[in-house]
Amino acid sequence: MDTHTTKEKQLKSDIAEKNILRRELEQRLVRVRRWNEDIACTKNRRRKKKLESTIARHKVEIDDFKKELLCMNEDLEKRIKEEMVYSEDEIRAFQADLEKHAKELQKIKETLTEADKEKQTPEKEQKAAADKFHAQKILKAEARKIRQDEKELESEARDKALFTLELKHIALDRTLFGA
C-alpha cells in the first residue's frame, strides 16, 4: 500500500489545480489569437469593434491568469524541491530497510536448509520442527515487508519523476508567460 503524507497529497492536488489554470490560460490565448485573425479578415466595423472590446477584456483576464500562474509556480517549485529532498532521504531509508530485510530473509532460509539436513533424535527433531515452523512464519513476514518496501520504492520513484516533470513545466511556464 502506498503511504503518502498529507503534504504529498496536497502538493499533487495543487499541481493538478495549477495545470487546470494553465489549460484555461492556453485556451483563452487561442481564442484571442482566433479573434485577432477574425478582425483581420472582417470588414464589418461593428463586428470589429465588438471583437476588439472582447479581446481587450480577455487580455486583462489573461494577465490576471498569468500572474496567478506564476505565483502558483513559485510556491509549487519551492514545495516540490523540499519534497524531493525528503523523498530522496526516504528512498535511501527504504533501500537500507530493504537490504536489511533481504539479509534476514537469507539468514532464515539458511537456517531452514540446515534444519532439513540434520537428522536428530526425536526430541531434537521436535524442537527442530518447531524452530522450522517459527522460521517459516518469520520468513513469510519478512517477505511481506520486502514486498511493501519495494512498492513504496516504486511509489517514491513515480513521485520523483512526477515532481521532476512538474519542475520542467514550471520552467517552461516561466519562459512562456514571463518571469
C-alpha positions as CSV (number, residue, x, y, z in Angstrom):
1,M,0.0,0.0,0.0
2,D,1.4,3.4,-0.9
3,T,1.9,5.6,2.0
4,H,1.7,9.2,1.1
5,T,1.9,12.0,3.6
6,T,-0.7,14.7,3.7
7,K,1.9,17.1,2.3
8,E,2.4,15.0,-0.8
9,K,-1.3,14.6,-1.4
10,Q,-1.8,18.4,-1.0
11,L,1.1,19.1,-3.3
12,K,-0.3,16.8,-6.0
13,S,-3.7,18.4,-5.7
14,D,-2.1,21.8,-6.1
15,I,-0.2,20.7,-9.1
16,A,-3.5,19.5,-10.7
17,E,-5.1,22.8,-9.9
18,K,-2.2,24.7,-11.5
19,N,-2.4,22.5,-14.6
20,I,-6.2,23.3,-14.9
21,L,-5.4,27.0,-14.6
22,R,-2.7,26.6,-17.3
23,R,-5.0,24.9,-19.7
24,E,-7.6,27.6,-19.2
25,L,-4.9,30.2,-19.9
26,E,-3.9,28.4,-23.1
27,Q,-7.5,28.2,-24.2
28,R,-8.0,31.9,-23.7
29,L,-4.8,32.7,-25.6
30,V,-6.0,30.6,-28.5
31,R,-9.4,32.3,-28.5
32,V,-7.7,35.8,-28.6
33,R,-5.5,34.7,-31.5
34,R,-8.5,33.5,-33.4
35,W,-10.4,36.7,-32.8
36,N,-7.4,38.7,-34.0
37,E,-7.5,36.7,-37.2
38,D,-11.2,37.4,-37.5
39,I,-10.6,41.1,-37.1
40,A,-8.0,41.0,-39.9
41,C,-10.5,39.2,-42.2
42,T,-13.8,41.0,-41.5
43,K,-14.9,44.3,-43.0
44,N,-17.8,44.9,-40.7
45,R,-16.9,47.8,-38.4
46,R,-19.4,46.9,-35.7
47,R,-18.1,43.3,-35.5
48,K,-14.5,44.6,-35.4
49,K,-15.4,46.9,-32.6
50,K,-17.2,44.1,-30.7
51,L,-14.2,41.7,-31.2
52,E,-11.7,44.4,-30.1
53,S,-13.6,45.0,-26.8
54,T,-13.9,41.3,-26.2
55,I,-10.1,40.9,-26.9
56,A,-9.3,43.7,-24.5
57,R,-11.4,42.2,-21.8
58,H,-9.8,38.8,-22.3
59,K,-6.3,40.3,-22.3
60,V,-7.0,41.7,-18.8
61,E,-8.2,38.2,-17.7
62,I,-5.2,36.6,-19.3
63,D,-2.8,38.9,-17.5
64,D,-4.5,38.0,-14.2
65,F,-4.2,34.3,-15.0
66,K,-0.5,34.8,-15.9
67,K,0.1,36.5,-12.5
68,E,-1.7,33.8,-10.6
69,L,0.0,31.0,-12.6
70,L,3.5,32.5,-11.9
71,C,2.7,32.9,-8.2
72,M,1.5,29.3,-8.0
73,N,4.6,28.1,-9.9
74,E,6.9,29.8,-7.5
75,D,5.1,28.3,-4.5
76,L,5.0,24.8,-6.1
77,E,8.6,24.9,-7.1
78,K,9.7,25.6,-3.5
79,R,7.4,22.8,-2.1
80,I,8.5,20.3,-4.8
81,K,12.1,20.9,-4.1
82,E,11.6,20.4,-0.4
83,E,9.6,17.2,-1.0
84,M,12.2,15.8,-3.5
85,V,14.9,16.2,-0.8
86,Y,12.7,14.5,1.7
87,S,11.8,11.8,-0.9
88,E,15.5,11.1,-1.6
89,D,16.1,10.6,2.1
90,E,13.1,8.4,2.3
91,I,14.2,6.3,-0.6
92,R,17.6,5.8,0.9
93,A,16.0,4.7,4.2
94,F,13.7,2.3,2.4
95,Q,16.6,0.8,0.4
96,A,18.6,0.3,3.6
97,D,15.5,-1.3,5.2
98,L,15.0,-3.5,2.1
99,E,18.6,-4.7,2.3
100,K,18.3,-5.4,6.0
101,H,15.1,-7.5,5.4
102,A,16.8,-9.3,2.5
103,K,19.7,-10.3,4.7
104,E,17.3,-11.5,7.4
105,L,15.4,-13.5,4.8
106,Q,18.6,-15.1,3.6
107,K,19.6,-16.0,7.1
108,I,16.3,-17.6,7.8
109,K,16.5,-19.6,4.5
110,E,19.9,-20.9,5.5
111,T,18.6,-21.9,8.9
112,L,15.7,-23.8,7.3
113,T,18.1,-25.7,5.0
114,E,20.4,-26.6,7.9
115,A,17.4,-27.9,9.9
116,D,16.4,-30.1,7.0
117,K,19.8,-31.6,6.6
118,E,20.4,-32.6,10.2
119,K,19.0,-35.9,11.4
120,Q,18.5,-35.9,15.1
121,T,16.9,-37.7,18.0
122,P,13.1,-37.4,18.3
123,E,13.3,-34.6,20.9
124,K,15.7,-32.7,18.8
125,E,13.6,-33.3,15.7
126,Q,10.5,-32.0,17.5
127,K,12.4,-28.9,18.6
128,A,13.9,-28.5,15.1
129,A,10.4,-28.8,13.6
130,A,9.1,-26.1,16.0
131,D,12.1,-23.9,15.0
132,K,11.4,-24.6,11.4
133,F,7.8,-23.6,11.7
134,H,8.7,-20.4,13.6
135,A,11.4,-19.6,11.0
136,Q,8.8,-20.1,8.2
137,K,6.4,-17.7,9.9
138,I,9.3,-15.1,10.2
139,L,10.2,-15.8,6.5
140,K,6.7,-15.0,5.4
141,A,6.6,-11.8,7.5
142,E,10.0,-10.7,6.1
143,A,8.9,-11.5,2.5
144,R,5.7,-9.3,3.1
145,K,7.9,-6.5,4.5
146,I,10.2,-6.7,1.4
147,R,7.2,-6.5,-0.9
148,Q,5.8,-3.5,0.9
149,D,9.2,-1.8,0.8
150,E,9.5,-2.5,-2.9
151,K,6.1,-1.0,-3.6
152,E,7.0,2.1,-1.6
153,L,10.2,2.5,-3.5
154,E,8.3,2.3,-6.8
155,S,5.8,4.9,-5.5
156,E,8.7,7.2,-4.5
157,A,10.3,6.8,-7.9
158,R,7.0,7.7,-9.6
159,D,6.6,10.7,-7.3
160,K,10.2,11.8,-8.1
161,A,9.5,11.5,-11.8
162,L,6.2,13.5,-11.5
163,F,7.9,16.2,-9.5
164,T,10.8,16.4,-11.9
165,L,8.4,16.7,-14.8
166,E,6.5,19.4,-13.0
167,L,9.7,21.4,-12.4
168,K,10.3,21.3,-16.1
169,H,6.7,22.5,-16.7
170,I,7.3,25.3,-14.3
171,A,10.4,26.4,-16.1
172,L,8.5,26.3,-19.4
173,D,5.7,28.4,-17.9
174,R,8.2,30.9,-16.6
175,T,9.7,31.2,-20.1
176,L,6.3,31.4,-21.9
177,F,4.4,33.7,-19.5
178,G,7.2,35.9,-18.1
179,A,9.4,35.8,-15.1
